[in-house]
Amino acid sequence: MEPLVQNQHEQIKQENNYNLASLFERAIAFVIDLMLWLTVSSLIYQIIKASSVKTYLVFSILAFVLYVTIFTMGPLKTLGKFLLGIKVIDRKTKRNLSFGRALLRAIGYIINLFTAFIGFAFVLFSKKRLALEDLLAGSEVISTRQKTGSEMTLITIFGTALILGVAYFIYNNMIFNPYKAMKASAEKQLVKVAYLEELHKERYGVYTTDLRRLALISGDAVQFQRDMQQYFRPTDFKIGIREDGYYIEGRAKDNADPEKTSMVYFVK
């Protein structure tokens, strides 16, 4: 099996004759590294679970940057790249990356994670198959060993399935998510109900739990009732009042899938 640290003879040979890694090889290697990071991070979280979530997130992101930086600089490889037989090199010198360039590349990964992998899609439009992290670091990814036809077939199949799966996830959770949009609309409706509560308090000196009274002072009682029926399950909508405030809660529904619901709240 190929060692993580290659000897100088192998490195010089690759500098003079190499092939660029395919999109599928890069995608699979990245996901392997991502899964490794998530696994280790979850274990760390169990150890420091008393700490705040924000602290954990910052720590785990820094750990990922450190891991990618260390195992990208010099002759080292991350686990994913080692298993796929690919390596990152300096685009101009064709030699190993320096610490600074490896760090920039790791930062590029983080940018990709928080921008729905848009930077990774740059590979599709680049002759040198450069992703955002490569543009930042002045790097490119090469293949370090010959792969059999069967290996490339499996890599292509798994890589295609992986890319389609990620694209589907992004589309349904970041770009087009009708249920998320429905929940946002329900939250806006709660704000309208809260505004009507304030009008009721201003006119009558008290808050009310009666939705019919709120509908009447809305200016369009029929539309108000339609909106409430559209966004909430009637049996799960509640208003509670106190001397100095109130709380409103409802279960937002998805008309396309009645089984999907989520609680939304407004508290004063």
Summary of the structure (lengths in Angstrom):
residues: 268
radius of gyration: 27.0
end to end distance: 63.8
largest distance: 87.2
contacts: 769
relative contact order: 0.10
helix: 60%
strand: 15%
